[in-house]
Amino acid sequence: MELELRDGNFYDQDGRVVLLKGVNLGGSSKLPFGKDKISFVNRPFPLSEAHEHFGRLQRWGLTCIRFIITWEAIEHAGPGVYDREYLHYLREIFLIAKIYHLRIIIDPHQDVWSRWTGGDGAPLWTLTEIGLNPTNFAMTKSALCIDTYGGRPEDFPKMIWPTNYFKFACATMFTLFWTGNRVAPGIKIRGLPVQDFLQSHYINAIMEVAKISQDLDHIIGFGTMNEPSTGYVGVQDLSSHFLPTELKLGYAPTPFQGMCLADGIDQDIEIWSTGIMQYIFNKPDCVERIECQGKRAWQDDIKCIWQRCGVYEIDPETHQPKLLQPHLFAPIDFGTDCYIPFAKLFTDRLRSIIPKAILFVEMPPLEFMSSTFPKIDIPRSVNGTHWYDPITLFLRDWKPYFTVDVHTKRPIFGRKNVRNAHIRALKAIRDTSGRCMGDAPTLIGECGIPFNLKNNNSYKTGNFEAQVEAMDNTIASLEANLLSYTLWCYTSDNTNKWGDLWNLEDLSLFSRDQEHMQKGIDAGGRAKEGYVRPSANAIAGTPTLSSFNLEKTTYSLRFKATTRGVSEIFVPKSVHYQDGYHVEVSDGSVHTEHFDGYDLLYYTHDPREEVHALLITKNSSLTTTERRRTCCSWIRWFSIDQCSDV
């Protein structure tokens, strides 16, 4: 199942272009089972359920899994202590996935560093080893966590967790991880410079997964790190906010204020909402005095690292903090100075174990980066940037006539303009691959929609039309750019109340709570009409069109032949085509293999022709005459002369 990379595409061993269509597995893999004894065994699901879930993904036409692991899952017990039971479980789950012809990308996942800083990823000991005290993070506003924010977990504000990118604990840990040797040269942990300590343990832990999968050819590659944070890197002035596009929601201390609060020093902090004060006037709603009550985010006998490094001092006369180096981090370019050296180190270790492993490059969310995307010359690399419609994600509401440009914060109105804006945004990501990564392929590592739109209304009514439309918008925009993608996400233990079991996110394609609304082996799939759709798995040439029209229930493929291979197209019989379908081709022949819930079409084109086309229509949607007229006019539009009825 090995893939070659060239000309911005994935190629299989037969020289066919492969469009990867997959899903992230799974949303709850960020969290362990239990609190007293941490274990990630059975994340994403028990081995006894694996055939059920992998079989469902195969029937839905998904060919690729971005498999979620975390550093904590591997090395939670302490530095250099690996969870062998979990690693054994991973290998067993990988082997079952191969039965269903699923390619796997290993995703070392993290969000805002760790569970103790509002997200997931790193083990607890990474915080305590540098002297932090997570029990005081809430009091000092060093992190915002669902368990300690002060309210009921079910009332945790929606999509507030990313504000931790701009809070002290996450920013400090990532700064030390990326550039500790430069900005904190005297800080050592267990005899190692702090940057070397953190990076070496992270890489060593992920390499344990490489070792147990090195003989599995369907493990096609590894990501470097999910959505890394820049920390303080690139911040122009520590007394101002991190950057103009910073996500401000709730308490929004400046970097220096965050350092002061973490040191137990009371501060006046801005509070922001998502109302007109932010988006029209660019001002906070109010300012509140935060009193730390003698609590510090550092352990009692530990002096703040940034004070030790001379970033600030406590004035001996006034006893007030004084910022000494406001521009310390400004000259550092995250891409060239931090990410590329790390990615090369990671790649060298990975390819010493799996020589042909693909590297999936992930920069921080582009709207949270102050520097530009760097030039990356690592061979066999893929741009794995993520993309979501911000309005749908943050407001949990599908508004086909309105969105916001995340870079300019300008509103966009009108259904057609919104769709075009999404297509342009994805094209910009693809163009970045060509400009900065030597025309590397692009795989959108995360994209998708929340299913709990409009305050969970669909769970009461059973009507998922808005979710279908929102998902179709996302995938149609991907198809318009001929992009590979892995949707976020599939969570086997999703519930309507708690979503994907992490920060109240609810983006899973599947939920047990929806099983009672449907019948059949795929009951529990939500808004399937949006993402279970015809698609080309492998194309014997360079595609110029591969798209599904949900309204007309038609699939169109067009390509310029580059090999005599056979093109493979997935057709879902259980969704869209329950009454059958009709296939037209410009030339050559088609034969069909039937499976449980889906068909695979094999299109052998006529090698005498340069350009080839295929059209799938729903049996009940057109009469034979209408279908013939539609197909022939469609083919003439592409300047193809032949029309064959198959």
N, C-alpha and C positions, 0 to 999 in steps of 0.2 A: 504493500500500500504506500510505498515510498513516492514522494512527489519531487519534481524538479521545479526550479524557479527561474523564469526568464521572461523578458519583455512584459513585465508587469502581471504575469499570469502564473497559476499553478498548472503543472503538466503531469499526467500519469505516465507510466512506463510505456504506454502505447502512443505517446505523443499527443494525447488529447488534452484540451484545456479543461480543467476541473474547476467548477464553481462550488465551493464549500458552503453548505447550508446547515447550520447546526444550532446548538443551544448550550448555555452554561449549566453545568450540573455540579452541585445544586445550591440553591439559596441558603439553606440551613447548614451547609458545610462550614460556614464561618464559626459555628458554635459547637462546643463539645457536649457530650451527654454528661450530666451530673455536675456537681459543684465541688464535692469533697475529693472525688477521684476523677481527674480529667481524662477523658478518652474521646477520640474522634472515630473510633471503630464504628462502622455502620453509617458513616456519613459518606455519600449522600443517602444510602438506604442499605438495609441488611442484604447479605448475599442471597437470602431466600426470596427477596423481591426483585432481584436484578433482572431476571428474564422478563418479568412483567413490564418493567419500566423501559428497558432497552428495546423490547419488542414494540412497545408503543411508539417510541421515537422513530424506529425504522418504518413503521406503518405511516407515520406522519411525514415521511420523506426527508428526515434529518439524517445527514451523513457524517456529521462531525460533532464532537463534544469538546467544549472547553471545560476541562475537569478541575474543579476547585479544590486546592489544598491550601493549608496555611502553615507558616513556620511554627506556630504554636502546636499544631497537630503532631508535628514530627519531634519537636524538642522542648515540650512543655515542662519536663521534669527537672531541667537544669542544663547549663552549658555542656554540650557534648554528650548528653544523655538522650538517646533516640528511642522512640516508641516502636519497638520491633513488631508488636502485635498490629499496630496500625499499618505499618509498611507491608506486612504480610496480607492484611485485608486489601490494601490497594492493589497489589498484584493480582489477587483473585478476582477483584471487580474488573480490572483491566482485561483479564482473560475472557471473562463473560462478554464484555463489550465487543470483542473481536468476532464472536460468533455472529453478531448482527452487523458486521461490516462497518463499524463505526470507527472513524479515525479520531484520535485523541490528541488534544493540545493540553499540556499540563500548565495550569495557571497558578503560580504562587500568589495567592490572593492576600490582599490587605486593604483595609480602608482606615484612613487616619491613624495608622500605626498598630493599634491593638484594641482589645475589648475594654481595657481600662482607660482608654483615651477616646472612647465613643464609637469604636468600630470593631476591627478584628485584625488578626494577622500575627503580630509578634507575641512571644511568651511574656508573662508577667516579669520574669527575672531580668529582661532587658531594661526595664524601668528601675527596678530596685538596685541592679548592679551599678548604675551610674549615680545612685543616691536619692532617687525620687521616692516619694511616699504617696502612692495613689489614693489612699484613704482620705487625703485632704484636697484632692483635685476639685471636688464639687464646691467646697467652701471658698477656694481661691480662684474659681472660674478657670482653672487650668484645663478642664475638659468638661464636656457635656455628655452624660451617659443616661440612657433610659432608666437604669436601675437607681440612679442617685440624683436625678435632676430635681426631685422634690414633689413630684406629682404622681398620679397613678400611671403605670406603664401604658395603659390603653389611651391615655390622653397626651402622650409624648407628641410634641409638635411635628407635623409631617415635614419630611425632608430637611430637618434642622441639623441632622448629624454632620453634613459636610462643613458646617461652620467650625468644626474641630480642626480643619486644615489651618485655621487662623487663630488657634488657641495655643497656649504655652506648651503643654505636654507634647502634643503631636509635632509642633514646630521645632521644639528642642531636640526631640529624638531624631527626626529626619535630618536636621542640620548636622548633628553629630555623626549620623550614618553617612551622609554624603561628603562632608567636608570638615569633619572633626580634626583631622591632622593639620589643617590650615588655620582654622579659627580657634581651636582649643588644643594647641600643640602639647601642653603639659598634662593633659588629662589622660590617665592610663587606667585600664581596667584589667585586673589580673595580669599585670605586667605588659599589656599590649596597649598601644595608642587606641583611643576610644573608637575611632573610625575603623581601624583594622579589626578590633574586637567584634564590633557589630557586623561588619560585612563578611568577615570570615565565618562566623557562626551561621549567618543567614545562608550563604552559599553552600557551606558544608551540609546544612540540613536539607536543602533542596536537592543536592547531589545524591543524598540517600535514596530519593525517589528515582533519580536517573539510574542508579545502580540496580534497582529491582525491576526496571523496565527496559534495560539495554538490549534485550534480545527480542523485544516485541515491535514488529515493524509497523504496527498501526499507531504507535506512539510517535507522532510525526514531529513534535517539537515542544519547546518550553517557552513560556513567557519569562521575562526578567523579573517583573514585579507588577502587580495590578495597581494602576492609578497612583503612582508614587507622588508624594508631596515634596515640594521644594523646600519646605521649612522656611527659614529666614533667608535662604539664598536668593539674591537678587533684590531684596528689599532695599529701597533707596534711602529711607530714613526711618529708623526704628521708632521715632516719636510720632510717625504718621501711620495710617493704615497700610496693610501689606502691599496692596496694589489696587488700581482703580476698579478692577472687575472682581474684587473680593466679594464673597458671599456674606452679606451682613444680614443677620436675622437673630433677634434676641441680643444678648450681651456681645459687644464687639470691641474688646480692648485693643489698643495698638500693641505692637510687639513689645515695646518697652513697658507699657502698663501691665502686660501679661507677665513679664519678668518680675515686676514689682509685686504683683498680687501673689505670685508663686513664692516670693520671699516674705510673705506675710504683711506687706505694706498696703494699707488701704488706698483705694483709688476711686476717682469719679469716672464711670464707664458709660459710654453711649449705649442706648438700646434702640435697635432698628426693627421695623416691621416691613412687610411686603406691600405696604400701601402707598399712597400718593406722596408721602413725605420722602420716601426713598426714590421712587421712580420719576417723580416730577421735580421735586426740590432738592434731591440728593442730600437730605438731612436726616439725622436720627429723630425718633419720636420724642426722646427725653434723655436725660443723664441721671444716673443713679450712683450713690455712694456705696461702694462695696467694702464692707468691713470684714476683715479676715479673722478677727477675734483670736489673734495670736497663733493661728494655724499657718503652716507653711507646706508647700508642695514638696519640699525637700525633707529628708530625714533629719532628725534633731541635731546630729553631729556633723552634718554636711553643709558646707557653704555653697551657695548657688554657683554653678559652673560659670555662668556669664559674668558674675562678679569676680570670680577667681581669674577669669580671662581678661579682665579690664574693660568689659563693655560698659559697666557702670560701677559706681561706688556709693557708699553711704557717707554723706557729708558729716564729718565729726562734730561740727558745731550745731547744724540744724537737724541732724539725724534723718535727713530726707535723701531719697535716692537722686543721684546726679548721673545723667547719661554722658558718657565720655566718648564713645565711638558710635555715633548714630549711623554712620555710613560703612560700617565694617563689612557688611555682607553685599553691598551694592556692586562691587566690581566682579563678583563671581558669576559666571555664566553657567546656569544649571546644566544645559545640554553638553557643552564642550568640556567644562571643568569637572563635572560631577557624574553625569549619566554615562557618557561614552567610556571613560576609564573603568567604571563599574561594569558596564555591559561587556566590555572586552574581557575583563577578568572572569566574569560569569560564563561567557562563551568558551573561553579556553578550558575551564574546568568541565563544562558540560560536554564538549567535543572530545575531551580525553576519555570520556566514558561512552558517548554516543556520537561517533565522528560526523554523521550526516544529519544531526538534529537541526531542525529549523529554529531560528531564534525569532520570537515574536516580540517586537519592540513596543514598549509602552512608555510614553511620556506622561507627565501629569495632565489632568484635564486641561485642554488647551486654553480655556477661559481663565484658568488659574495660573498661567505661566507668564512671567514678565519677559522672558527671553524667547527668541525664535526657535523653531524646530532645527536641531543641528544637522550637519552633514554626517551621515552614518555610513561607513564603508565596510561593515562586517558582512562577510559572505553569507549567503543563505539566510537573509533576514527578511522579515515581513513587517509591514506597518500594521500594528494591532490597535490603533486608536479607537476610542469609544465614541458613540453618538446617540443622543436622545433629544427629542423635542422638549425644550425646557418647560414650556407651559404645561404640557400634559404630565410631565414627571413631577414638577414641584407643586402644581395646583390640584393634581389628581382629577383632571377634568379635560375631556377632549373638546377642543374648540377648533374645528376645521377652518374657520375664517380668521383666526388670530394666532400669532406667535410673536416671539421677541428674538431679535438677533442677540445671541449671548455675548458677542464681542463689542458691539456698539450700543447694546441695550435699546435699540430703536424698535418700535412696534411695527409689525407687518400685518396688513389687513387683506382679507379676501381669500376665498378657498384656493383659487388658482395660484395666487401669490405665495400663500403658505406652502403649498406643495412645491412650487419652484424654488422657494427659499431652502427647503429641506434637501432638494436635489442638488442645489448649488453647494450647500454645506458639506454634503458627502463627496461631491466632486472635488472640493478643496482638499479634503483629506487624501483622496486618491492622487491628486496632483502633487501633494507634498511627497508622496512615495517616489514619484518620478523625479522630482526636483532635488530631494535631500537624501534619497536612499538608492540611487542608481537604478531607478525604474523597478524597484522591488514590488512584489504583489502587496495588495491591501486586503486585510480581513478585519472588518469592523467587529472588534472583540466583544463589545456589548452594545445592544440596542434593544428596545422593547417598550412596553407600556405598563403602567400600573393597572391592575384589574379592579381595584377598589375605587373606581371613579364615582364621583358624586356621592360621597359618604356611603359607600358600599351598597348603593341602590340596586345594582344588578343581582346581588345575593338575595334580595327580598323578592324581586319581580321575575328573575330568571331571564331577563332581557339583556343580552350582551351585544346589541347592535352597535353601540358606541365603541366598545372595545374592538369589534371586528373592523369597523371603519378606521379607528386609530392605528391598529396593527397593519391593516392593508396600506395605509398611508406610509408607514415606516418601510415596509418591505417593497412597495412599489418604488419608493425613492431609492432604495438600494438597487433594485433591478434596473432602474434607469441608468445607473452607473456601472452595471455589470459587476457588482461587488460581492465577494464572499462575506459571510457574516455568521456570528453565533449569538442568538437571541439571549437576553437575560429575562427569565431563567426557567429551569424546571426544578421544582421543590416537591419531593414526594410526600412530605409531611406538612405541606401548606394547609392552613385553616383560614376560614373567612374572618375570624376574630383577630388572629395574630399574624396573618399573612405568611411571609417566608421565615418567620420566627426571629427576625433581625431588624430592629429599629422600625418595626411596623411597615416595612416595605412589603409590597404584595404584587409581584410581577410574574409569578409562576404561571406557566401555560397550563398547569394541572393542579387540581385540588380535590382531595377526597370529599370535601364538602359539596362539590358539584356533581358527584357521582349519582346522587338520587334524582337529578334532573334529566339524566340521559339513560340510554340503554346501550348494551354492547361492551366489548372488551376495552373500548377507548373512552368509556364514561369517565367523567372527571376532567376531560379536556375543555378548556375555556376559550370561547371565541375562535374555535378551530378554523372557521372559514377564512380568517385573516391570514393565517400562517401555514395551514396545510393546503398547499397549492401546487399545481404542476411546475416542474422546474427541470432544467437540464443538469444532470449530474456530471456528464463528461461530453465534450463536443469535439468532433473531428476537424477542428479548425478554429479560427479566431472569431468569436461571437461579436456581432454588431447589434444584436437584439435578443433578449431572453426575458420575457415579461408576461405577467398574468393580469388580465383585465377582470377584476372581481365583478363588476356590474354586468358584463357580457358573458362571463364565464368562459373566456377564450384565452388560450396560451399561444404565444408567438415566439418562434425561434428563427433566427437568421444568422448565417455564418459564412465566412470565406474558408474553403477547405485548405488545410495544410498537411493532412495525412489521409491515408485511405482507411483509417480506423472507422469504427461504428459509433455513432453518437447515441447516448443513453439518456432517456427522458423519463422522469417519475410522473405518474398520473394517479392521484388519490381517488379511488373508487368510492370510498366511504364518505368523502366530503366533496361536494360540487358535482360529482359524476355518478351519483347513485343509479341514474337511469341510463347510463352508458355515455359514450362520447364518440366523436368522429375525428379522424385524422386525415389531413391533406398535406401532401409534400410537393415540392417543386420538381423533384426528380428522384430517381432511385426507388427504394422499397423500404417498408417497415414491417417488422414482425414484433409480436407482443408476448411477454411472459406474464402470467397471472399469479399473484400472490394474495395473501390474506389481507384484504382491504386496499390493495393498490396494484397497479400494473407497472411494468418497466417496458418502455418502447425502445426498440433498437433500430435506429435509422441508418441505413446504408445508402449513402449518396452516390450519385453518378459522377465518377472521377473526371468525366469529360466537361462537366460544368464547373465554373469557378465559384459561384455563389449559390447557396442552398437555403431553403426555407421549409418550415413545418408549422402547421396550424392545427390546434386542437379546439374543437367546439363541443358544446353540450348537445346531446341528442335531441332534447326537447326544446332547445332554444331556437333552432332554425329548421325550416323545411329543407328537403334535399335541394330544391332549386335555389333557395336563398343561400344555403351553405355553399353550393357551387359558385354562385355569383359573388359571395363574400370572399371566398378563397381566391378566385381568379383575379378579382379586382385588387385584393391584398398583394398577390404575387406580382401583378403588373406594376403596382406602385413601387415594388422593389426591383423592377426591371428584370424579372425572371420570366422566362418564356413558357415553362412547362407547368402543368397542373395535373397531378395524379391523384386519383381517388383510391384510398387504401381502406 
